[in-house]
Amino acid sequence: MKRDGFSAEELFTSQNGLTYNDFIILPGFIDFSPDDVVLETKFTRNIILKRPFVSSPMDTVTEAKMAIAMALQGGIGIIHYNNSIEKQVEEVEKVKRYENGFISDPICLSPENTIADIHEIKEKFGFSGIPITENGKVGSKLLGIVTNRDVDFEKDYTKKLSEVMTRDLFTASQHITLSEANKLLRESKKGKLPIVDENGNLITLMSRNDLLKNREFPFSTKDAKKQLRVGAAISTHQSDRERLEGLVSVGLDAVVVDSAQGNTIYQIEMIKWIKSKFPSLDVIGGNVVTKAQCENLIRAGADALRIGMGPGSICTTQMTMACGRAQGTAVYHCAKYAKESGVPVIADGGIANTGYLSKALSLGASTAMMGSLFAGTTESPGEYIYKNGIRLKKYRGMASLEAMEDGGGKRYFADNAKIKVAQGVSGEVVDKGSVMDYVPYLVQGVKHSFQDIGVRSISSLHEKLYSGELRFENRSSSAQIEGNVHDLYSYTEPKYK
């Protein structure tokens, strides 16, 4: 019996470039529930995610708050560089300090510091419970600890910490194991557990909040030190080498070399420099849409590739520059080529719903990078505004004139141009609520999609893709209309799509 539909190879070797809406995946056989689907995947050669979701390095999408939420939910956030070096380093540091096992470099203060310093740390990093040591550094004598209870009702912010700190401390020996420390922290019902050496010098710290987060977010993306993972973007400019050195110093896990067109001598030289300077740092190259582009960046040492040139909802590159590629076609051909070198690809742009997420993964992408899907959430940068009674947040392309004036032009080799040609727009998106609710919805949607396709994992999806067992079909314009809401007088839009 001849099989229905077409293999991806047959579908994507036609003369026409195809977007996600141009094709449909034919159903498979179901003998499992959505809960049996595993979404673990490779983000780069060396970093594994429990969920295939990456937030885009855009200044209206990803800063520390978004990156923390993404990592807690099993994905990862890429912090934008439309800011100063110090600001971007600070955002990365917030993520790395958010959750740990043993906190090897806890923030400490001395008895001479003031209550104002405690509030500044809480504002900057979102936590309190600060150890007080003789010289205000790890490795010196532990004298006390200051928590919210010690300062909540103190109105004099100039008061020294020596006057308010708790001196009766519950501590543990530096030879304690992580599991023993976890047990001790649970049993003590304390908020913090300082770890000291035989002379009473502070060595490290544990937090009760971390135990709660470990239980609440079992899929969290963490490094070997139990810290949340985070990525950051840099440009190809020589000056951003200094930026990267600052980011690496606070524990950056992966760097995105950010160019709208990644097949340049500037990006190749930057990737080579990064791999020679920081060999353990994973580098994501891009953006690319052809095999030739992929080849150059893989040879330079890229550990993953971003695929996409102009498919984003706020991007006008294809129209303005007459250059790019239909996203479905780009993802398929680039993923197939990069697979031979063991390099995962990230489908970047054009993801409008859970169906498009599944389609991107079905074409060989290991993860999907999203901007518009996460814009408008509580965790995205910016304040909410109201228009016609609707709650909105600003969302702009990094090639919009507005963003380029703030530094986004580095991505498009346009930061020093006298005349700027926009390749994106600025706009608003509707409030989506919290990523903490939205990502679980996306996860469940993809799991149901995988069930209909008949696959239990991303790896098995890719196996069926390249064996030809996964079948596809073109969709006519009428079929696209038929596959969406139609022929109703009115209907209520679901909260999420």
N, C-alpha and C positions, 0 to 999 in steps of 0.2 A: 504494500500500500504506500503510495506516494504521500509524503508528509505535507501537512498544511503549512502555508506561509513560506518564509525565506530565512535563511541564515543571515547573521549580521554581515558576513562577507558579501553575500549576494545583494543585500539591501544597500550597503554603503559603498559599493563600487559603481553605483550609477552616476550619471553626469550631474545630478542635482544634489546640492547640499541639503541635509535634513536637520530640522530642529526637533526638540523633544515632542512637540505636538504633531509632527508629521508622521509618526509611526505608533504602533501599539504592539505590546508583547502578547503573544498567544498563551492561553492558560495551560498549565501542566496538571499533574496528578497530585491530589491532596491526601496524605495519610498522617498528618501531624497538625498540631494546633499552632496558632501564632506565638504562643509562649515558648514553643520549641525552637523558634528562630533565633540564631545567634548573629549579632551584628558586629562582632569584633573584626577589626581590619587594620591594615598598615596605613599609617599616615605618611611615614617616610621609611627609608630602609630599616631604621633602628627604633622607631617609635610606633607603638601599637595603641590603638584607641578601642574602647569598648563600643563606641557608637561612631558612625562615619560622618560626623558633623563638624565643620570648621567655620568659625565666624570670620568674616572678611576684614582685612586691615584698612578700614575706612573710618574717617573721623566722626561719622554719625552712627557707627556700628560697634566698634570694639575698643574699649579701654579696660581697665582692671576689673570693673564690676561685671562686664560681659565675659571676660576671660575666666574669671572665677566661676561664674555660673556654668559656662560651657565645660570646664574641666570637671566640676562636680557631677555633671550629667554624663560624663564619659566621652565628650568631644574635646575640642581645644580652640582657644581664641588666639587670633593674631593681632597684636596691638599696633595701631597705625603710627606713622612717623611724621604726621602733620603737626609737629610740636618741637620743642627744644629737646636736646639730648637729655637734659636733666629730667624733664617731664616724662619722657618715654621710659627712662631707667626707673623712675619712681613708680610708674604704672606696672612695670614688670615685677619690681620688688614687692609691691602690694600683693600680687598673685603668689609669688614664691613664699611669702611670709604668712599667707592666709591659713594654711593647714600643714601640719607636720607631724611626724612621730616624735622623735627627739628633736627639739629645736636647737640646732647646734650653734646658732648665732643669735640668741634672743636679744632684743633691745633691752639695754640696762640703763639705769640712771644712778647718780650718786646721791648721798644725803643732802648735798648742797643744791641739787636741782629743786625746782618748784612745782607746785600743783599745775601751773600753766603749761609746763613741759609734758605732764601726763595728758592733759586735754589735747595738746598738739599732736601727740602720738596717736591718740584715739581717733582724732579727725583724719589723720593721714593714712593710718593702716587699719582702722576699724576694730581695734582690740585694746584692752587694758590688761591689768595684772602684770605690772612691771617689776622685775627684780631690782633691788637696790644693793649695789656693791660699793666697796670702799672708793674705787676710782671710776665707777660708772661703766665698767667694762666686764665682759666675760673673762673668767680666770682670776678675778680678785675676790676678796672675802665677801661672802654673802651676809648682808646685815639685816635685810628685811624685804618686804614686798608691799606694793601699793596696788590695791584693787579699787573698783568702783565704790565699794562700801566705805573705803577710807576717805574718799574725796567728794562723794555725791552732794553733801550738804555744806561743803566748805566754800564760802563766798570769797575768801581772800586767796586769789590765785598766786600771790607772791609768797605764800607760806612755804617754807622749806619742807622737803619730803621727810627729813629726819623727825619732824614734829607730828606727822600723820601716819607713817608707815607701820605696818604690822611686823612686830619683831619676833613673836612666837611662831616659828616656822616648822612646817612639816616637810622634811626633805628625804632624799634617798641617796644611797651610795652610787658612785660613778660606775661600779661594776655590775649594776642591775641590768637585766635584759629588757628588751622592749615589752615582751609579754608580761614579765614580772611588774614592770612599771605601770602598765595598763591596769593590771589587777589591783595594785596598790592604790592607784588614783581612784579607781572605782570604789574600793572599800573605804577610803579616807573621806570621800564626799567633798574633797577640796577642789577648787577651781584650777589650781596650778600645782605642779610637783617639781620643785627645783632639785637638780641632781648636783651633788657636791663631791669634792675629793676629801681625802682624810684630813685636810687642813681647813675644811669649810669653805673652800673656794668654789664659786659657781662654775660648773662645767657645761651644763645644758639644762633644758627645761622641757616639761610636758604640760599639755593643756587638756582639761576635761572636755572642752568644746570639741577638740579634735576627735575624741572617742565617740562623741555623739554624731559628728559628721561622718565618721567611718561607717557607723551603723546606718545612717540615713542615706548615704550616697555610696553604695557598694561598687558602683561602676566608675568611680572617680579616676581620672587620668593623672597618675602620679609617677614621680621619678623614684630612683632607688632610695632616696632619703625621705620618702613619703610626702614630698612636697608636690603641690599641684604643678602640672606642666603648663607652659605658656610659650607662645611664639611671638615674634615681633618682626616687623617689616623694616627694611632699609632701602635706600635708593642705590643706584650704581655709582653715585658720585664719590670721588676720592675722599671727600670730607666725612662721609658716613662710615669710614673705617674707624674713626674715633668713636662714633656713635655705637658701633657694634662692640667695641672694647668695653664701653660702659655697660652695655646690656649683658654681655657675657659675665662681667664681674659680679652681677647680682643673680646669676643662675639661669640665664636664658637657655631654653631647651632646643629651639629650632629658629632659624632665621629665614625669612622670605625676602629674596632679592626681587624687588618690586619694579617691574617695567611693563608697560602696556604691550610692547613688542620686545620679547625677551631675547631674540636672536641677534645680539649685538656684541661687539668686541668689549664694550664696557662691562656687560654682565658676565661674560666669560672670564675676563680678568678679575672681576670681583669674586666670583665663585672660586677660582683657583687660589686667590689670596686667602679667602676664608678657610679653605680646606688645608692650606699650609700653616696658617696661623692658629686655627682652632680645629684640629683634626677630629675631635670628638663631637663637634657641633654639627647637627644635621642642617643641610642647606636645601631650600626649596627654590628652584629656578622657574622662570616664566615671565610673562605669559607666552605660551606657544600654541600653535594649532596645526602644525605640519610635522611630518617625520624628520625632515631636514633640520628644522628648528630643535626638535627633541635631541637629535644626534649631537649637535654642538654643545648643548648644555649638559648632557649626560657625560660626554667626553671631558668636560671641564670639571666634573665631580659632583653634579647635582644628586641629592639623595631623594628627591621627589620633584614632580613637575606640576605647575598650574596650567590647566588647559582652558583656553577661552580668550577670545579677542572680539569684544563687542556684543556679547549676548545679554548683558545685564539690563535691568529695567530702566536704569538711569543713564545708560551708555549709548552714545551716538557715533561711536568709532566707525562702524561699518558704513554708515550713511555719510559721515563727514570725510573720512579718510579713504573710502572705497577700498578698504583692505580688512581682511579678517576671514572668518569661516563660520558656516552654520555649526552650532554647538554640538549637535548630535554626531555629525560627521567628524568633527574635530576630536571629540572624546574617543570615539571608536578607533580611529587610525593612530592617534598618539598613544593610547593605552596599549594597543596591540604591539606597537614598536617598542615602547619603554619596557614592556613585560620581558622582552628578551634580555634586558640588562638588569632585571630585578628591581626596577625603579617604579614605585607606585605613582599614579597620577591623581590629581585633585581636579574634579570638574568644577570650574570656577565661573559662575554666572548663569543666569537663565533659569534658576531653580525657583519655580513659582508655587509649587505645591508638593504634597507627598508623592504623587504620581511621577513627577519629574525627577524627584530624588531617586526613586526606584529605577527609572529609565537611565539616569546617569550611571548608576552602579551596574546596570545590565549591559552597558556598553564598555565596561572594563575599568571604570573609575573605582578607586578604592575608598575615596571620601568625596564629599561635596562641600565646596566653600560657598557660603551664602551671605548676601548683604541685605537685600530687601526683605527676606524672610525674617531676619532678626532685627531690622530697623523698626522703631516704633515700640519695642518692648521696654519694660521697666529698666532693664539693665543697659540699654543703649545710651550713649552720651546725649546730653541735651535735655531741655525742659519741654514739657507738654504745652501745646497751645490749643486754642479752640477756634474752629471756623465753622460757621453755620450750625453751632451746637455739637460738632463732632470733635472728639479729642484726638489730636494729631501730634506727631513729632517730625522734626525736619529730617530729611534724607537726601543726600546729595552725592553725585558722582565725584570721584577724585579728580576728574578732568572737567568738572564744571568751572566756570569762570570764578565763582565764589571760592571753591576749594583751592584752585590754583593760586589765587591771591594769598592764601594762607600757607602755601608751600607744596600743595599737591602736584604742581607742575613738574616736580622732579621726576615723577613717574612717566612723564610724557616728553622729557627733554625740552620742556617749555618754560622752565622757571626763570630763565634769563631772556626769554624772547620779548622783543618790543611789542609785537602784535601777537596776542594769544588767540588760538583757535580752539574753542571748547569742543571736547569730545564726550561731554556729559551734561546733565542738567541738575538743577536743584528742585526739590519738591517736598511734599509731605506724605507720610503714610499714617494709616489709622492705628491707634493704640491696640497692641496685641496682648497686653498683660505681661506677666512675668515669663521669662525663659524657663523658669523652674516648672511651669505648667505647660509651656509650649513644646519644649523638647520631648517630654514624655508622649505628647500627642503625635509628634513626628515619628518617634520610635514605633509607636503602636501602628501608625499608618503604614510604615515601611514593612513591618512584620506581617501585616495582613496582605500587603501586596506580594511579598515573597511567598506566602502561603498559596495565593492564587496562581502564581507562576510555577509553584511546585519545588521550591528550593528552601533549604533550611539555613543557609549561610551565604555570605558574600563570596567566599572561596568556591562553594559549589555552584553559585550563580556564574562565576567566571569560567569554571570548568565547562559548564554547559554552553556558555557563549562561544568559546573557542573550539569546542567539539562540533558545533553546528546543531546541537540538540535544542538550544534555545531558539525559538522561532519568532519572527517578526512579520509585520505586514504594514504596508503604506496606508495612510489614511487620506481619503479625499477630503475636500473642504466640507462636503455634506456629512461625511463620517465624523469629522471633528465637531460639527454642530450637533449631530445626533448624540455624541458621547458626552455632551454637557447638558446643563439645564435648558429645556426648551418647551415651547407650547404651553406656557403658564401665563395666567393673567398677572399674577404676582407671586412672590415667594420670599421667605426669610433666609437671608444669607447665613450660613453657619459661621460660628465664631472663627474657626480655622478652616482652611481648605486642604 
